[in-house]
């Protein structure tokens, strides 16, 4: 990995602090910029901004949650630049009607009481055990306040309007890592199984991992249990 650039793409209401542990481990081996994904209200716009913030040359992408949606769009906009792809607690599906309604309710609440939005999201971001971690809660709160209600509204608008990326997964020709949390209530584990299995839409060269006990965001160093990766379909290079 020496000499490579790993571009981190944060999730909703996240900033560089979400990847502090990962950047610390990778920094001796790669440049590790973290994109600011707060300035556009579409996934396509966020992808363009991420590419504009990245240094020239090939990139390895690591997208968490919303950042995964942006990573898949970056793959469409600049496929030849991407050497490796990591999709972390994310998926390729469009927003469901129920999710869109919930997002709009939170956007409305944010106009009146943004801290209440942050508090309402906490149980979805962490396990009951992690909710008792005041340091982790503080990190998440500080990141969210840094993004602010205007940035939150832009991000939620982008997420609501995202396209279905599943038909495009087969065009991802670089090695891909897909990571899911067994207790993740936002990105269900069964979606990982469906979206990485051979079929009409699949990732070409994929390794899938499951994290146990990891609904928390951001995730620090964790113990990874490697389940058997799904069989790759026979596709010519």
N, C-alpha and C positions, 0 to 999 in steps of 0.2 A: 504493500500500500504506500510505500515511500514515494513522495512526490505527487501523490494524488490529492484531489480535492473532494471532500465529503460535504455536500451542501445539505444542511438540516432544514426541514420545513416544519414549522411548529403547527400545533393544533389550535382549535378555538380557544381564545383568551390566553394563549401561551406566548412566551418570548424565549430568548436564549437560555434562561434559567431552566427551562424544561429539559435541556440536553447537557446540563453542566457535568454530570457524571460521565456521560458518553464522550463528550468533547475532551475531558481530562484524560481518558484512556486512549483516545485516538490521536491526540495532538502530537505525540512524538513520531507518529507515522504519516500524518496527513494534515493538510490545511482543513480547518473545520468551520467555515462561516455558517451562521444561522440567519436565514432570511427573515426579513420583517414582512409578515403577511397581514398587514392591517390597512393597506392603502387603496384597495380596489374592492368593488362589490360584485365581482364575478370570478369564478375559478380561472377562466382564461386570463383575466387581467392580473390576478395574483401570480399566475405562472409567468407571465411576461415580466412582472416586477421582480420575481425571484431570479429569473435568468439575467436580468439587468444588474442585479446585485452580485451575481456570481463572477468570479474571475474567469478570464478567457480559458479555453481549453476543455478537455474532457472532464466530466463530473460523475461522481457517485451520489445518488440521491437517497436520503432517508426522510420519509414523510410520516409524521405521526397524526392519526385521526384526520382532521381537516387537511393537514399537510400531505396526507396520502392522496386526497382528491387532487391537490395541486401537483403532486408528483406525477400522477397519471396524465395530467394535462401537459406538463413539461415534456413527458415522453412523446406526446403528439406534436408539440411545437418544435422540439429540438432532439429528435430521436438519435441522431448520429453523435451527439455530444455525451450521451449517457452510457457509461461503462457498466454500472451496477445500480440496482434498485432495491431499496428496503422499504417495505410497507408495514408500518407498525400500528397495530390496533386501528385498522381502517378497512375499507371495502370499496368495491367498484360500483355499487348500486346508486341509483338516483334517490332523492329524498322521498320518503313515503308521505302520504297525505297526513297521517297522524303526526309524523315528525315535523312537518311544515307547520301544522297548526300549533304545536307546542312551541316551536321557535318563534312564531309570530306573537304568542302570548308573552314569551320572555322579552321580546323586543319592545312590546308595549310596556311591560313592567319596568324595563331598563330606563325608559324615559322619565319615570317617576321615582324609581328607587333602584339604582344599579347595584348597590351592595346586596340588596335582597335577591337579585338574580344570581350573584356569586354564591350566596348561601344556599339557594335552591338547587344549584348544580352540584354542590359538594357531595351529597349522597350518591350521585350518579358517577362521580369521578373516583370515589374511594370506597374501599370496604369499610365495614363498621370498625374494624381494628385501626385502619389508617385514619379514620375520622378523629380518633383520639390523639393523633400525632400533631401537636400544635405547630411544630416547625414546618411540616408539610402543608398544613392548612395555611400557614402564613405565606409560604412560597406561592401557592396557588392564588391566594388573595392578592398578593403584590403583583403577580403577573397580570391578573385580570384587570386590576385598577390601572396598570400601565397601558393596557390596550384601550381601556375606556369605553364608555357606552357608544360613542360614535364608531369606533373601530369594531366593537361587537356587532353593531347593526350592519356594518358593511360585510363582516365575515358571515353573519347569518344569512344575509341576502345572497351572498355567493354560494353558500352551502345549499340553500333552497333551490337555486337555479342550476345546480350542477347537472350534467348530462349522465346518462347511463354509460359507464366506461366498460362494462362487461364485454360488449362486442369488440372492443379494441384490445383486449388483453393478449390475444394471439399475436398482435403486432409487436409486443415487447420481446425483443430478441436477446437482450442482455441477461446475465444471471440475476435472479430475483430472490429476495428473502422476504417471507411473509410471516409476521409474528402476531399472535393473538393471545389475549388473556382469558384463562378459563373462567374467571369470575367477572369478566367485563360485561356490564349491563347495557352498554351503549353499542358496542360492536360484537354481537353474539358470535361465539365460537363456531356455530354451525355454518355461518356465512363463509368462514375461512375454508371449511371443508368443501362447500359447494363451489366456491369461486376458484379453487386451485385444483379441482379434479379434472381429468380429461373430459372433454365435451365440446359444446359449441363455442364456448369461450374459456380460455385457459391461459395461464402463463407458461411460456415455452420451457424455461429452465428455472424451476422453482424449488426452494427448500422451505418447508413450513415448520415453525416452532410454536409450542404452546408454553406460556408462562403461567405457573400456578400461583394463586394468591396475588394477582397484580391488576387490580382495577385502578390503582392509584395513578395519578398523572400530576407531575412528572414522575417517571420511574427511575429510581437510582439503580445501583448494581443489584441484579436479581439472579437467582439460580434458575437456569434455563433447563427444562427437561425436553430433550429432543424426541419427539414422536416420529414414527416412520413417515418420511415425506411421501406425498402422493406420487403414484407412478406417472412419469412424463410421457405424453403421447409421442408417437413416432412422427416427427415433423422434419422435413429436410432443412438443412441450414440455409 
